[in-house]
Amino acid sequence: MDFNNDTMKINFEVDKEREVHEIIETVYDALKIKGYDPISQIVGYILSDDPTYITGYNGARSLIVKVERDELLEELVKNYIKNL
């Protein structure tokens, strides 16, 4: 066996960002499919912490409550600024 002596660096921050991004995308799609305005619903959830703003379709509500609201907001702001 050929074992490399280099230490592998794991970047949890990048993994967390990717996970949050995927959750937002899944929630957005579920809300859109069910006929809601995804932006309004997600904003309502972030402001109120009331998960009933998010549909249960496709597990969207279960997914969004796994992420802290400040993390959701941070990811949304980062993406907004990145796309300026």
C-alpha positions in Angstrom: 0.0 0.0 0.0 1.1 3.5 -0.8 0.2 5.9 2.0 0.8 9.5 1.6 2.3 11.3 4.6 0.5 14.6 3.8 -2.2 15.8 6.1 -5.5 16.2 4.5 -7.2 19.5 5.2 -11.0 19.5 5.5 -12.8 22.7 5.0 -16.1 22.5 6.9 -17.0 26.0 6.1 -17.2 25.3 2.3 -19.2 22.1 3.0 -21.6 24.0 5.2 -22.0 26.7 2.5 -22.7 24.1 -0.1 -25.3 22.4 2.1 -27.1 25.7 2.9 -27.1 26.6 -0.8 -28.6 23.2 -1.7 -31.2 23.6 1.0 -32.2 27.0 -0.2 -32.4 25.8 -3.8 -34.6 22.8 -2.8 -36.9 25.0 -0.7 -37.2 27.5 -3.4 -38.1 24.9 -6.0 -40.7 23.3 -3.7 -42.3 26.6 -3.0 -42.4 27.5 -6.7 -43.9 24.1 -7.6 -46.6 24.5 -5.1 -47.5 27.9 -6.5 -46.1 30.1 -3.8 -43.9 33.2 -4.2 -40.6 31.6 -2.9 -38.9 35.0 -2.1 -41.8 36.2 0.0 -42.2 32.9 1.8 -38.5 32.5 2.6 -38.3 36.1 3.8 -41.4 35.5 6.0 -39.7 32.5 7.5 -36.4 34.3 8.1 -38.2 37.2 9.8 -40.6 35.2 11.9 -38.9 31.9 12.5 -42.3 30.3 11.7 -41.7 27.2 9.6 -45.3 27.2 8.3 -44.1 29.8 5.7 -42.3 26.8 4.1 -44.2 24.0 2.4 -43.8 20.5 3.6 -43.6 19.4 -0.1 -40.5 17.5 -1.0 -39.3 17.8 2.7 -38.6 21.5 2.3 -39.8 22.5 5.7 -37.8 19.7 7.4 -34.7 20.9 5.5 -34.9 24.6 6.2 -35.3 24.1 10.0 -31.9 22.3 10.0 -30.2 25.6 9.2 -30.0 28.6 11.5 -31.8 31.6 10.1 -28.6 33.7 10.4 -26.8 31.1 8.2 -29.6 31.4 5.6 -29.3 35.1 5.6 -25.5 35.1 5.4 -25.6 32.7 2.4 -28.3 34.8 0.7 -26.3 38.1 1.2 -23.0 36.5 0.1 -24.6 35.3 -3.1 -26.3 38.6 -3.7 -23.0 40.5 -3.3 -21.1 38.0 -5.4 -23.5 38.6 -8.3 -23.3 42.4 -8.2 
